Amino acid sequence: MAYLYGKKFVGPITDLILQLRDELYNQPYEEVDWNKARHLCLKVTDCSYKFFHVIFINSLDPQFLDGLAFAACMSL
């Protein structure tokens, strides 16, 4: 599972996937701004602290973060 997540694997978009997207999201799936929605959750279910450095790192470009992770692994 971690391998597929790391490779950003995306399965085929079937009719079932499209129906689930229509049911789960209150706006069209293609119009969701994922950068803004990343930190949204109910206060009841939010059991993490919003530290500035965590929000900053999460907002960075994923390719940049992959490069940092690679550099860190090579320095070990």
PQR file with spaces between the fields and no chain letter, atoms N, CA, C, O and H, PARSE charges and radii, in Angstrom:
ATOM       1  N    MET     1       0.821   -1.184    0.000 -0.4000 1.5000
ATOM       2  CA   MET     1       0.000    0.000    0.000 -0.0000 2.0000
ATOM       3  C    MET     1       0.872    1.256    0.000  0.5500 1.7000
ATOM       4  O    MET     1       0.583    2.208   -0.726 -0.5500 1.4000
ATOM       5  N    ALA     2       1.927    1.268    0.801 -0.4000 1.5000
ATOM       6  CA   ALA     2       2.811    2.430    0.857 -0.0000 2.0000
ATOM       7  C    ALA     2       3.507    2.633   -0.481  0.5500 1.7000
ATOM       8  O    ALA     2       3.733    3.770   -0.896 -0.5500 1.4000
ATOM       9  H    ALA     2       2.161    0.495    1.390  0.4000 1.0000
ATOM      10  N    TYR     3       3.847    1.552   -1.155 -0.4000 1.5000
ATOM      11  CA   TYR     3       4.498    1.655   -2.466 -0.0000 2.0000
ATOM      12  C    TYR     3       3.576    2.356   -3.455  0.5500 1.7000
ATOM      13  O    TYR     3       4.005    3.256   -4.177 -0.5500 1.4000
ATOM      14  H    TYR     3       3.664    0.628   -0.819  0.4000 1.0000
ATOM      15  N    LEU     4       2.308    1.946   -3.490 -0.4000 1.5000
ATOM      16  CA   LEU     4       1.348    2.558   -4.410 -0.0000 2.0000
ATOM      17  C    LEU     4       1.141    4.032   -4.085  0.5500 1.7000
ATOM      18  O    LEU     4       1.040    4.860   -4.990 -0.5500 1.4000
ATOM      19  H    LEU     4       1.959    1.214   -2.903  0.4000 1.0000
ATOM      20  N    TYR     5       1.077    4.366   -2.792 -0.4000 1.5000
ATOM      21  CA   TYR     5       0.925    5.765   -2.400 -0.0000 2.0000
ATOM      22  C    TYR     5       2.154    6.571   -2.826  0.5500 1.7000
ATOM      23  O    TYR     5       2.030    7.685   -3.337 -0.5500 1.4000
ATOM      24  H    TYR     5       1.160    3.694   -2.057  0.4000 1.0000
ATOM      25  N    GLY     6       3.326    6.003   -2.613 -0.4000 1.5000
ATOM      26  CA   GLY     6       4.555    6.702   -2.979 -0.0000 2.0000
ATOM      27  C    GLY     6       4.677    6.940   -4.464  0.5500 1.7000
ATOM      28  O    GLY     6       5.239    7.948   -4.892 -0.5500 1.4000
ATOM      29  H    GLY     6       3.427    5.098   -2.198  0.4000 1.0000
ATOM      30  N    LYS     7       4.154    6.019   -5.255 -0.4000 1.5000
ATOM      31  CA   LYS     7       4.197    6.152   -6.715 -0.0000 2.0000
ATOM      32  C    LYS     7       3.028    6.964   -7.265  0.5500 1.7000
ATOM      33  O    LYS     7       2.902    7.135   -8.477 -0.5500 1.4000
ATOM      34  H    LYS     7       3.697    5.201   -4.907  0.4000 1.0000
ATOM      35  N    LYS     8       2.168    7.468   -6.365 -0.4000 1.5000
ATOM      36  CA   LYS     8       0.991    8.254   -6.749 -0.0000 2.0000
ATOM      37  C    LYS     8       0.116    7.469   -7.732  0.5500 1.7000
ATOM      38  O    LYS     8      -0.367    8.016   -8.723 -0.5500 1.4000
ATOM      39  H    LYS     8       2.271    7.329   -5.380  0.4000 1.0000
ATOM      40  N    PHE     9      -0.077    6.180   -7.439 -0.4000 1.5000
ATOM      41  CA   PHE     9      -0.873    5.306   -8.290 -0.0000 2.0000
ATOM      42  C    PHE     9      -2.321    5.765   -8.309  0.5500 1.7000
ATOM      43  O    PHE     9      -2.901    6.074   -7.268 -0.5500 1.4000
ATOM      44  H    PHE     9       0.316    5.737   -6.633  0.4000 1.0000
ATOM      45  N    VAL    10      -2.896    5.806   -9.502 -0.4000 1.5000
ATOM      46  CA   VAL    10      -4.299    6.166   -9.669 -0.0000 2.0000
ATOM      47  C    VAL    10      -4.954    5.071  -10.498  0.5500 1.7000
ATOM      48  O    VAL    10      -4.503    4.755  -11.599 -0.5500 1.4000
ATOM      49  H    VAL    10      -2.424    5.554  -10.347  0.4000 1.0000
ATOM      50  N    GLY    11      -6.014    4.503   -9.962 -0.4000 1.5000
ATOM      51  CA   GLY    11      -6.735    3.464  -10.678 -0.0000 2.0000
ATOM      52  C    GLY    11      -7.639    4.057  -11.737  0.5500 1.7000
ATOM      53  O    GLY    11      -7.766    5.277  -11.844 -0.5500 1.4000
ATOM      54  H    GLY    11      -6.380    4.760   -9.068  0.4000 1.0000
ATOM      55  N    PRO    12      -8.263    3.198  -12.514 -0.5600 1.5000
ATOM      56  CA   PRO    12      -9.170    3.690  -13.555  0.2800 2.0000
ATOM      57  C    PRO    12     -10.396    4.360  -12.943  0.5500 1.7000
ATOM      58  O    PRO    12     -10.901    3.932  -11.906 -0.5500 1.4000
ATOM      59  N    ILE    13     -10.862    5.410  -13.598 -0.4000 1.5000
ATOM      60  CA   ILE    13     -12.052    6.131  -13.145 -0.0000 2.0000
ATOM      61  C    ILE    13     -13.269    5.419  -13.747  0.5500 1.7000
ATOM      62  O    ILE    13     -13.512    5.497  -14.951 -0.5500 1.4000
ATOM      63  H    ILE    13     -10.451    5.758  -14.441  0.4000 1.0000
ATOM      64  N    THR    14     -14.014    4.736  -12.907 -0.4000 1.5000
ATOM      65  CA   THR    14     -15.184    3.976  -13.360 -0.0000 2.0000
ATOM      66  C    THR    14     -16.454    4.751  -13.051  0.5500 1.7000
ATOM      67  O    THR    14     -16.415    5.805  -12.417 -0.5500 1.4000
ATOM      68  H    THR    14     -13.816    4.673  -11.928  0.4000 1.0000
ATOM      69  N    ASP    15     -17.569    4.220  -13.501 -0.4000 1.5000
ATOM      70  CA   ASP    15     -18.856    4.851  -13.207 -0.0000 2.0000
ATOM      71  C    ASP    15     -19.113    4.907  -11.704  0.5500 1.7000
ATOM      72  O    ASP    15     -19.679    5.881  -11.206 -0.5500 1.4000
ATOM      73  H    ASP    15     -17.600    3.363  -14.016  0.4000 1.0000
ATOM      74  N    LEU    16     -18.702    3.875  -10.986 -0.4000 1.5000
ATOM      75  CA   LEU    16     -18.881    3.860   -9.536 -0.0000 2.0000
ATOM      76  C    LEU    16     -18.092    4.988   -8.869  0.5500 1.7000
ATOM      77  O    LEU    16     -18.606    5.656   -7.972 -0.5500 1.4000
ATOM      78  H    LEU    16     -18.242    3.084  -11.390  0.4000 1.0000
ATOM      79  N    ILE    17     -16.865    5.200   -9.295 -0.4000 1.5000
ATOM      80  CA   ILE    17     -16.037    6.291   -8.752 -0.0000 2.0000
ATOM      81  C    ILE    17     -16.713    7.635   -9.001  0.5500 1.7000
ATOM      82  O    ILE    17     -16.767    8.479   -8.107 -0.5500 1.4000
ATOM      83  H    ILE    17     -16.448    4.658  -10.024  0.4000 1.0000
ATOM      84  N    LEU    18     -17.224    7.835  -10.203 -0.4000 1.5000
ATOM      85  CA   LEU    18     -17.890    9.101  -10.528 -0.0000 2.0000
ATOM      86  C    LEU    18     -19.148    9.306   -9.686  0.5500 1.7000
ATOM      87  O    LEU    18     -19.426   10.422   -9.248 -0.5500 1.4000
ATOM      88  H    LEU    18     -17.180    7.150  -10.930  0.4000 1.0000
ATOM      89  N    GLN    19     -19.912    8.233   -9.456 -0.4000 1.5000
ATOM      90  CA   GLN    19     -21.106    8.344   -8.617 -0.0000 2.0000
ATOM      91  C    GLN    19     -20.734    8.665   -7.175  0.5500 1.7000
ATOM      92  O    GLN    19     -21.407    9.466   -6.526 -0.5500 1.4000
ATOM      93  H    GLN    19     -19.687    7.326   -9.812  0.4000 1.0000
ATOM      94  N    LEU    20     -19.670    8.048   -6.668 -0.4000 1.5000
ATOM      95  CA   LEU    20     -19.228    8.343   -5.300 -0.0000 2.0000
ATOM      96  C    LEU    20     -18.771    9.788   -5.164  0.5500 1.7000
ATOM      97  O    LEU    20     -19.059   10.439   -4.160 -0.5500 1.4000
ATOM      98  H    LEU    20     -19.123    7.397   -7.195  0.4000 1.0000
ATOM      99  N    ARG    21     -18.064   10.289   -6.163 -0.4000 1.5000
ATOM     100  CA   ARG    21     -17.626   11.694   -6.124 -0.0000 2.0000
ATOM     101  C    ARG    21     -18.818   12.633   -6.096  0.5500 1.7000
ATOM     102  O    ARG    21     -18.808   13.631   -5.375 -0.5500 1.4000
ATOM     103  H    ARG    21     -17.830    9.759   -6.978  0.4000 1.0000
ATOM     104  N    ASP    22     -19.854   12.319   -6.884 -0.4000 1.5000
ATOM     105  CA   ASP    22     -21.055   13.159   -6.885 -0.0000 2.0000
ATOM     106  C    ASP    22     -21.733   13.143   -5.529  0.5500 1.7000
ATOM     107  O    ASP    22     -22.251   14.164   -5.077 -0.5500 1.4000
ATOM     108  H    ASP    22     -19.862   11.509   -7.470  0.4000 1.0000
ATOM     109  N    GLU    23     -21.735   11.982   -4.875 -0.4000 1.5000
ATOM     110  CA   GLU    23     -22.428   11.847   -3.599 -0.0000 2.0000
ATOM     111  C    GLU    23     -21.642   12.465   -2.437  0.5500 1.7000
ATOM     112  O    GLU    23     -22.236   13.041   -1.526 -0.5500 1.4000
ATOM     113  H    GLU    23     -21.314   11.152   -5.242  0.4000 1.0000
ATOM     114  N    LEU    24     -20.326   12.349   -2.466 -0.4000 1.5000
ATOM     115  CA   LEU    24     -19.520   12.754   -1.319 -0.0000 2.0000
ATOM     116  C    LEU    24     -19.161   14.234   -1.296  0.5500 1.7000
ATOM     117  O    LEU    24     -19.038   14.816   -0.219 -0.5500 1.4000
ATOM     118  H    LEU    24     -19.844   11.881   -3.206  0.4000 1.0000
ATOM     119  N    TYR    25     -18.992   14.849   -2.446 -0.4000 1.5000
ATOM     120  CA   TYR    25     -18.543   16.248   -2.494 -0.0000 2.0000
ATOM     121  C    TYR    25     -19.708   17.169   -2.793  0.5500 1.7000
ATOM     122  O    TYR    25     -20.580   16.838   -3.595 -0.5500 1.4000
ATOM     123  H    TYR    25     -19.091   14.376   -3.322  0.4000 1.0000
ATOM     124  N    ASN    26     -19.723   18.341   -2.140 -0.4000 1.5000
ATOM     125  CA   ASN    26     -20.821   19.282   -2.345 -0.0000 2.0000
ATOM     126  C    ASN    26     -20.551   20.248   -3.497  0.5500 1.7000
ATOM     127  O    ASN    26     -21.361   21.139   -3.752 -0.5500 1.4000
ATOM     128  H    ASN    26     -19.014   18.611   -1.488  0.4000 1.0000
ATOM     129  N    GLN    27     -19.452   20.091   -4.178 -0.4000 1.5000
ATOM     130  CA   GLN    27     -19.144   20.838   -5.395 -0.0000 2.0000
ATOM     131  C    GLN    27     -18.498   19.855   -6.359  0.5500 1.7000
ATOM     132  O    GLN    27     -18.055   18.787   -5.937 -0.5500 1.4000
ATOM     133  H    GLN    27     -18.794   19.368   -3.970  0.4000 1.0000
ATOM     134  N    PRO    28     -18.434   20.190   -7.646 -0.5600 1.5000
ATOM     135  CA   PRO    28     -17.827   19.245   -8.590  0.2800 2.0000
ATOM     136  C    PRO    28     -16.388   18.895   -8.181  0.5500 1.7000
ATOM     137  O    PRO    28     -15.616   19.769   -7.786 -0.5500 1.4000
ATOM     138  N    TYR    29     -16.045   17.621   -8.281 -0.4000 1.5000
ATOM     139  CA   TYR    29     -14.747   17.121   -7.833 -0.0000 2.0000
ATOM     140  C    TYR    29     -13.586   17.862   -8.509  0.5500 1.7000
ATOM     141  O    TYR    29     -12.562   18.128   -7.880 -0.5500 1.4000
ATOM     142  H    TYR    29     -16.672   16.911   -8.602  0.4000 1.0000
ATOM     143  N    GLU    30     -13.753   18.190   -9.786 -0.4000 1.5000
ATOM     144  CA   GLU    30     -12.686   18.858  -10.543 -0.0000 2.0000
ATOM     145  C    GLU    30     -12.441   20.285  -10.062  0.5500 1.7000
ATOM     146  O    GLU    30     -11.377   20.846  -10.326 -0.5500 1.4000
ATOM     147  H    GLU    30     -14.584   17.974  -10.298  0.4000 1.0000
ATOM     148  N    GLU    31     -13.404   20.881   -9.362 -0.4000 1.5000
ATOM     149  CA   GLU    31     -13.272   22.263   -8.913 -0.0000 2.0000
ATOM     150  C    GLU    31     -12.788   22.391   -7.468  0.5500 1.7000
ATOM     151  O    GLU    31     -12.645   23.508   -6.969 -0.5500 1.4000
ATOM     152  H    GLU    31     -14.267   20.425   -9.148  0.4000 1.0000
ATOM     153  N    VAL    32     -12.533   21.277   -6.789 -0.4000 1.5000
ATOM     154  CA   VAL    32     -12.076   21.326   -5.397 -0.0000 2.0000
ATOM     155  C    VAL    32     -10.649   21.853   -5.368  0.5500 1.7000
ATOM     156  O    VAL    32      -9.784   21.333   -6.073 -0.5500 1.4000
ATOM     157  H    VAL    32     -12.648   20.370   -7.194  0.4000 1.0000
ATOM     158  N    ASP    33     -10.395   22.873   -4.566 -0.4000 1.5000
ATOM     159  CA   ASP    33      -9.051   23.411   -4.374 -0.0000 2.0000
ATOM     160  C    ASP    33      -8.402   22.610   -3.241  0.5500 1.7000
ATOM     161  O    ASP    33      -8.619   22.901   -2.064 -0.5500 1.4000
ATOM     162  H    ASP    33     -11.098   23.295   -3.993  0.4000 1.0000
ATOM     163  N    TRP    34      -7.617   21.613   -3.598 -0.4000 1.5000
ATOM     164  CA   TRP    34      -7.079   20.683   -2.608 -0.0000 2.0000
ATOM     165  C    TRP    34      -6.065   21.347   -1.689  0.5500 1.7000
ATOM     166  O    TRP    34      -5.894   20.899   -0.555 -0.5500 1.4000
ATOM     167  H    TRP    34      -7.441   21.377   -4.553  0.4000 1.0000
ATOM     168  N    ASN    35      -5.383   22.402   -2.138 -0.4000 1.5000
ATOM     169  CA   ASN    35      -4.438   23.097   -1.261 -0.0000 2.0000
ATOM     170  C    ASN    35      -5.169   23.780   -0.104  0.5500 1.7000
ATOM     171  O    ASN    35      -4.664   23.804    1.018 -0.5500 1.4000
ATOM     172  H    ASN    35      -5.521   22.766   -3.059  0.4000 1.0000
ATOM     173  N    LYS    36      -6.353   24.334   -0.372 -0.4000 1.5000
ATOM     174  CA   LYS    36      -7.124   24.968    0.691 -0.0000 2.0000
ATOM     175  C    LYS    36      -7.833   23.935    1.554  0.5500 1.7000
ATOM     176  O    LYS    36      -7.995   24.136    2.757 -0.5500 1.4000
ATOM     177  H    LYS    36      -6.763   24.315   -1.284  0.4000 1.0000
ATOM     178  N    ALA    37      -8.257   22.833    0.948 -0.4000 1.5000
ATOM     179  CA   ALA    37      -9.036   21.823    1.671 -0.0000 2.0000
ATOM     180  C    ALA    37      -8.161   20.899    2.518  0.5500 1.7000
ATOM     181  O    ALA    37      -8.686   20.126    3.319 -0.5500 1.4000
ATOM     182  H    ALA    37      -8.125   22.669   -0.030  0.4000 1.0000
ATOM     183  N    ARG    38      -6.862   20.963    2.357 -0.4000 1.5000
ATOM     184  CA   ARG    38      -5.957   20.040    3.054 -0.0000 2.0000
ATOM     185  C    ARG    38      -6.079   20.123    4.568  0.5500 1.7000
ATOM     186  O    ARG    38      -5.959   19.104    5.249 -0.5500 1.4000
ATOM     187  H    ARG    38      -6.436   21.591    1.706  0.4000 1.0000
ATOM     188  N    HIS    39      -6.314   21.316    5.112 -0.4000 1.5000
ATOM     189  CA   HIS    39      -6.331   21.500    6.565 -0.0000 2.0000
ATOM     190  C    HIS    39      -7.740   21.614    7.136  0.5500 1.7000
ATOM     191  O    HIS    39      -7.906   21.931    8.314 -0.5500 1.4000
ATOM     192  H    HIS    39      -6.411   22.143    4.559  0.4000 1.0000
ATOM     193  N    LEU    40      -8.750   21.362    6.319 -0.4000 1.5000
ATOM     194  CA   LEU    40     -10.126   21.470    6.793 -0.0000 2.0000
ATOM     195  C    LEU    40     -10.596   20.146    7.391  0.5500 1.7000
ATOM     196  O    LEU    40     -10.469   19.094    6.765 -0.5500 1.4000
ATOM     197  H    LEU    40      -8.615   21.104    5.362  0.4000 1.0000
ATOM     198  N    CYS    41     -11.126   20.204    8.572 -0.4000 1.5000
ATOM     199  CA   CYS    41     -11.773   19.048    9.187 -0.0000 2.0000
ATOM     200  C    CYS    41     -12.632   19.550   10.344  0.5500 1.7000
ATOM     201  O    CYS    41     -12.495   20.691   10.785 -0.5500 1.4000
ATOM     202  H    CYS    41     -11.229   21.059    9.081  0.4000 1.0000
ATOM     203  N    LEU    42     -13.508   18.690   10.824 -0.4000 1.5000
ATOM     204  CA   LEU    42     -14.351   19.070   11.952 -0.0000 2.0000
ATOM     205  C    LEU    42     -13.514   19.238   13.209  0.5500 1.7000
ATOM     206  O    LEU    42     -12.549   18.502   13.413 -0.5500 1.4000
ATOM     207  H    LEU    42     -13.619   17.763   10.465  0.4000 1.0000
ATOM     208  N    LYS    43     -13.871   20.194   14.050 -0.4000 1.5000
ATOM     209  CA   LYS    43     -13.136   20.401   15.290 -0.0000 2.0000
ATOM     210  C    LYS    43     -13.224   19.176   16.196  0.5500 1.7000
ATOM     211  O    LYS    43     -12.304   18.911   16.969 -0.5500 1.4000
ATOM     212  H    LYS    43     -14.655   20.792   13.884  0.4000 1.0000
ATOM     213  N    VAL    44     -14.316   18.435   16.105 -0.4000 1.5000
ATOM     214  CA   VAL    44     -14.485   17.238   16.925 -0.0000 2.0000
ATOM     215  C    VAL    44     -13.464   16.168   16.557  0.5500 1.7000
ATOM     216  O    VAL    44     -12.953   15.468   17.431 -0.5500 1.4000
ATOM     217  H    VAL    44     -15.064   18.650   15.477  0.4000 1.0000
ATOM     218  N    THR    45     -13.168   16.040   15.270 -0.4000 1.5000
ATOM     219  CA   THR    45     -12.240   15.000   14.823 -0.0000 2.0000
ATOM     220  C    THR    45     -10.800   15.485   14.718  0.5500 1.7000
ATOM     221  O    THR    45      -9.896   14.691   14.458 -0.5500 1.4000
ATOM     222  H    THR    45     -13.584   16.608   14.560  0.4000 1.0000
ATOM     223  N    ASP    46     -10.582   16.765   14.915 -0.4000 1.5000
ATOM     224  CA   ASP    46      -9.229   17.321   14.801 -0.0000 2.0000
ATOM     225  C    ASP    46      -8.476   17.112   16.108  0.5500 1.7000
ATOM     226  O    ASP    46      -8.676   17.849   17.073 -0.5500 1.4000
ATOM     227  H    ASP    46     -11.316   17.410   15.127  0.4000 1.0000
ATOM     228  N    CYS    47      -7.617   16.112   16.132 -0.4000 1.5000
ATOM     229  CA   CYS    47      -6.853   15.833   17.354 -0.0000 2.0000
ATOM     230  C    CYS    47      -5.371   16.104   17.141  0.5500 1.7000
ATOM     231  O    CYS    47      -4.526   15.542   17.837 -0.5500 1.4000
ATOM     232  H    CYS    47      -7.455   15.513   15.348  0.4000 1.0000
ATOM     233  N    SER    48      -5.052   16.975   16.167 -0.4000 1.5000
ATOM     234  CA   SER    48      -3.660   17.332   15.941 -0.0000 2.0000
ATOM     235  C    SER    48      -3.506   18.840   16.102  0.5500 1.7000
ATOM     236  O    SER    48      -4.448   19.600   15.878 -0.5500 1.4000
ATOM     237  H    SER    48      -5.739   17.432   15.601  0.4000 1.0000
ATOM     238  N    TYR    49      -2.340   19.248   16.484 -0.4000 1.5000
ATOM     239  CA   TYR    49      -2.049   20.662   16.610 -0.0000 2.0000
ATOM     240  C    TYR    49      -1.575   21.192   15.274  0.5500 1.7000
ATOM     241  O    TYR    49      -0.882   20.490   14.537 -0.5500 1.4000
ATOM     242  H    TYR    49      -1.575   18.630   16.666  0.4000 1.0000
ATOM     243  N    LYS    50      -1.936   22.412   14.954 -0.4000 1.5000
ATOM     244  CA   LYS    50      -1.545   23.026   13.696 -0.0000 2.0000
ATOM     245  C    LYS    50      -0.273   23.846   13.910  0.5500 1.7000
ATOM     246  O    LYS    50      -0.323   25.072   14.009 -0.5500 1.4000
ATOM     247  H    LYS    50      -2.499   22.982   15.552  0.4000 1.0000
ATOM     248  N    PHE    51       0.856   23.164   13.979 -0.4000 1.5000
ATOM     249  CA   PHE    51       2.120   23.858   14.104 -0.0000 2.0000
ATOM     250  C    PHE    51       2.473   24.511   12.774  0.5500 1.7000
ATOM     251  O    PHE    51       2.235   23.944   11.708 -0.5500 1.4000
ATOM     252  H    PHE    51       0.897   22.168   13.898  0.4000 1.0000
ATOM     253  N    PHE    52       3.039   25.703   12.850 -0.4000 1.5000
ATOM     254  CA   PHE    52       3.359   26.454   11.641 -0.0000 2.0000
ATOM     255  C    PHE    52       4.276   25.657   10.721  0.5500 1.7000
ATOM     256  O    PHE    52       4.058   25.623    9.510 -0.5500 1.4000
ATOM     257  H    PHE    52       3.232   26.164   13.716  0.4000 1.0000
ATOM     258  N    HIS    53       5.303   25.013   11.282 -0.4000 1.5000
ATOM     259  CA   HIS    53       6.261   24.322   10.419 -0.0000 2.0000
ATOM     260  C    HIS    53       5.624   23.131    9.705  0.5500 1.7000
ATOM     261  O    HIS    53       6.032   22.804    8.590 -0.5500 1.4000
ATOM     262  H    HIS    53       5.480   25.040   12.266  0.4000 1.0000
ATOM     263  N    VAL    54       4.643   22.479   10.311 -0.4000 1.5000
ATOM     264  CA   VAL    54       3.969   21.359    9.659 -0.0000 2.0000
ATOM     265  C    VAL    54       3.102   21.865    8.507  0.5500 1.7000
ATOM     266  O    VAL    54       3.100   21.275    7.427 -0.5500 1.4000
ATOM     267  H    VAL    54       4.311   22.745   11.217  0.4000 1.0000
ATOM     268  N    ILE    55       2.371   22.949    8.734 -0.4000 1.5000
ATOM     269  CA   ILE    55       1.553   23.530    7.668 -0.0000 2.0000
ATOM     270  C    ILE    55       2.445   24.003    6.530  0.5500 1.7000
ATOM     271  O    ILE    55       2.107   23.824    5.360 -0.5500 1.4000
ATOM     272  H    ILE    55       2.373   23.428    9.611  0.4000 1.0000
ATOM     273  N    PHE    56       3.581   24.605    6.866 -0.4000 1.5000
ATOM     274  CA   PHE    56       4.506   25.097    5.842 -0.0000 2.0000
ATOM     275  C    PHE    56       5.056   23.940    5.010  0.5500 1.7000
ATOM     276  O    PHE    56       5.076   24.020    3.782 -0.5500 1.4000
ATOM     277  H    PHE    56       3.855   24.751    7.817  0.4000 1.0000
ATOM     278  N    ILE    57       5.494   22.885    5.652 -0.4000 1.5000
ATOM     279  CA   ILE    57       6.059   21.742    4.925 -0.0000 2.0000
ATOM     280  C    ILE    57       4.995   21.079    4.059  0.5500 1.7000
ATOM     281  O    ILE    57       5.283   20.667    2.935 -0.5500 1.4000
ATOM     282  H    ILE    57       5.478   22.820    6.649  0.4000 1.0000
ATOM     283  N    ASN    58       3.753   20.968    4.573 -0.4000 1.5000
ATOM     284  CA   ASN    58       2.676   20.362    3.784 -0.0000 2.0000
ATOM     285  C    ASN    58       2.318   21.194    2.569  0.5500 1.7000
ATOM     286  O    ASN    58       1.790   20.658    1.595 -0.5500 1.4000
ATOM     287  H    ASN    58       3.519   21.302    5.486  0.4000 1.0000
ATOM     288  N    SER    59       2.590   22.493    2.600 -0.4000 1.5000
ATOM     289  CA   SER    59       2.229   23.350    1.480 -0.0000 2.0000
ATOM     290  C    SER    59       3.320   23.408    0.406  0.5500 1.7000
ATOM     291  O    SER    59       3.119   24.020   -0.643 -0.5500 1.4000
ATOM     292  H    SER    59       3.019   22.929    3.392  0.4000 1.0000
ATOM     293  N    LEU    60       4.469   22.781    0.659 -0.4000 1.5000
ATOM     294  CA   LEU    60       5.546   22.795   -0.323 -0.0000 2.0000
ATOM     295  C    LEU    60       5.231   21.878   -1.502  0.5500 1.7000
ATOM     296  O    LEU    60       4.353   21.018   -1.428 -0.5500 1.4000
ATOM     297  H    LEU    60       4.632   22.284    1.511  0.4000 1.0000
ATOM     298  N    ASP    61       5.955   22.081   -2.566 -0.4000 1.5000
ATOM     299  CA   ASP    61       5.795   21.285   -3.777 -0.0000 2.0000
ATOM     300  C    ASP    61       6.230   19.844   -3.508  0.5500 1.7000
ATOM     301  O    ASP    61       7.319   19.633   -2.975 -0.5500 1.4000
ATOM     302  H    ASP    61       6.669   22.779   -2.626  0.4000 1.0000
ATOM     303  N    PRO    62       5.416   18.850   -3.857 -0.5600 1.5000
ATOM     304  CA   PRO    62       5.782   17.450   -3.588  0.2800 2.0000
ATOM     305  C    PRO    62       7.092   17.028   -4.252  0.5500 1.7000
ATOM     306  O    PRO    62       7.833   16.228   -3.682 -0.5500 1.4000
ATOM     307  N    GLN    63       7.396   17.551   -5.450 -0.4000 1.5000
ATOM     308  CA   GLN    63       8.655   17.184   -6.104 -0.0000 2.0000
ATOM     309  C    GLN    63       9.849   17.713   -5.307  0.5500 1.7000
ATOM     310  O    GLN    63      10.888   17.057   -5.229 -0.5500 1.4000
ATOM     311  H    GLN    63       6.794   18.202   -5.913  0.4000 1.0000
ATOM     312  N    PHE    64       9.695   18.895   -4.721 -0.4000 1.5000
ATOM     313  CA   PHE    64      10.753   19.451   -3.886 -0.0000 2.0000
ATOM     314  C    PHE    64      10.977   18.569   -2.662  0.5500 1.7000
ATOM     315  O    PHE    64      12.117   18.302   -2.282 -0.5500 1.4000
ATOM     316  H    PHE    64       8.851   19.427   -4.784  0.4000 1.0000
ATOM     317  N    LEU    65       9.873   18.116   -2.043 -0.4000 1.5000
ATOM     318  CA   LEU    65       9.983   17.255   -0.873 -0.0000 2.0000
ATOM     319  C    LEU    65      10.603   15.908   -1.225  0.5500 1.7000
ATOM     320  O    LEU    65      11.373   15.361   -0.435 -0.5500 1.4000
ATOM     321  H    LEU    65       8.947   18.333   -2.353  0.4000 1.0000
ATOM     322  N    ASP    66      10.279   15.361   -2.406 -0.4000 1.5000
ATOM     323  CA   ASP    66      10.896   14.111   -2.841 -0.0000 2.0000
ATOM     324  C    ASP    66      12.401   14.287   -2.993  0.5500 1.7000
ATOM     325  O    ASP    66      13.174   13.392   -2.652 -0.5500 1.4000
ATOM     326  H    ASP    66       9.654   15.806   -3.048  0.4000 1.0000
ATOM     327  N    GLY    67      12.814   15.439   -3.505 -0.4000 1.5000
ATOM     328  CA   GLY    67      14.245   15.719   -3.644 -0.0000 2.0000
ATOM     329  C    GLY    67      14.927   15.814   -2.293  0.5500 1.7000
ATOM     330  O    GLY    67      16.045   15.326   -2.128 -0.5500 1.4000
ATOM     331  H    GLY    67      12.186   16.166   -3.783  0.4000 1.0000
ATOM     332  N    LEU    68      14.264   16.443   -1.316 -0.4000 1.5000
ATOM     333  CA   LEU    68      14.830   16.525    0.030 -0.0000 2.0000
ATOM     334  C    LEU    68      14.952   15.143    0.667  0.5500 1.7000
ATOM     335  O    LEU    68      15.958   14.839    1.308 -0.5500 1.4000
ATOM     336  H    LEU    68      13.356   16.840   -1.450  0.4000 1.0000
ATOM     337  N    ALA    69      13.937   14.313    0.492 -0.4000 1.5000
ATOM     338  CA   ALA    69      13.975   12.967    1.056 -0.0000 2.0000
ATOM     339  C    ALA    69      15.089   12.156    0.418  0.5500 1.7000
ATOM     340  O    ALA    69      15.782   11.405    1.105 -0.5500 1.4000
ATOM     341  H    ALA    69      13.120   14.560   -0.028  0.4000 1.0000
ATOM     342  N    PHE    70      15.269   12.298   -0.889 -0.4000 1.5000
ATOM     343  CA   PHE    70      16.339   11.588   -1.571 -0.0000 2.0000
ATOM     344  C    PHE    70      17.697   12.042   -1.066  0.5500 1.7000
ATOM     345  O    PHE    70      18.579   11.221   -0.815 -0.5500 1.4000
ATOM     346  H    PHE    70      14.706   12.908   -1.447  0.4000 1.0000
ATOM     347  N    ALA    71      17.866   13.358   -0.916 -0.4000 1.5000
ATOM     348  CA   ALA    71      19.134   13.895   -0.429 -0.0000 2.0000
ATOM     349  C    ALA    71      19.414   13.411    0.996  0.5500 1.7000
ATOM     350  O    ALA    71      20.555   13.095    1.332 -0.5500 1.4000
ATOM     351  H    ALA    71      17.150   14.026   -1.119  0.4000 1.0000
ATOM     352  N    ALA    72      18.381   13.352    1.826 -0.4000 1.5000
ATOM     353  CA   ALA    72      18.554   12.887    3.200 -0.0000 2.0000
ATOM     354  C    ALA    72      18.963   11.419    3.214  0.5500 1.7000
ATOM     355  O    ALA    72      19.814   11.030    4.013 -0.5500 1.4000
ATOM     356  H    ALA    72      17.453   13.609    1.553  0.4000 1.0000
ATOM     357  N    CYS    73      18.378   10.597    2.351 -0.4000 1.5000
ATOM     358  CA   CYS    73      18.730    9.173    2.298 -0.0000 2.0000
ATOM     359  C    CYS    73      20.162    8.995    1.805  0.5500 1.7000
ATOM     360  O    CYS    73      20.870    8.101    2.269 -0.5500 1.4000
ATOM     361  H    CYS    73      17.687   10.913    1.701  0.4000 1.0000
ATOM     362  N    MET    74      20.590    9.828    0.878 -0.4000 1.5000
ATOM     363  CA   MET    74      21.937    9.677    0.323 -0.0000 2.0000
ATOM     364  C    MET    74      23.003   10.106    1.334  0.5500 1.7000
ATOM     365  O    MET    74      24.149    9.665    1.248 -0.5500 1.4000
ATOM     366  H    MET    74      20.015   10.554    0.501  0.4000 1.0000
ATOM     367  N    SER    75      22.634   10.964    2.292 -0.4000 1.5000
ATOM     368  CA   SER    75      23.624   11.435    3.262 -0.0000 2.0000
ATOM     369  C    SER    75      23.814   10.453    4.406  0.5500 1.7000
ATOM     370  O    SER    75      24.736   10.616    5.206 -0.5500 1.4000
ATOM     371  H    SER    75      21.703   11.323    2.362  0.4000 1.0000
ATOM     372  N    LEU    76      22.959    9.431    4.503 -0.4000 1.5000
ATOM     373  CA   LEU    76      23.085    8.445    5.590 -0.0000 2.0000
ATOM     374  C    LEU    76      24.210    7.476    5.356  0.5500 1.7000
ATOM     375  O    LEU    76      24.442    6.590    6.178 -0.5500 1.4000
ATOM     376  H    LEU    76      22.211    9.298    3.853  0.4000 1.0000
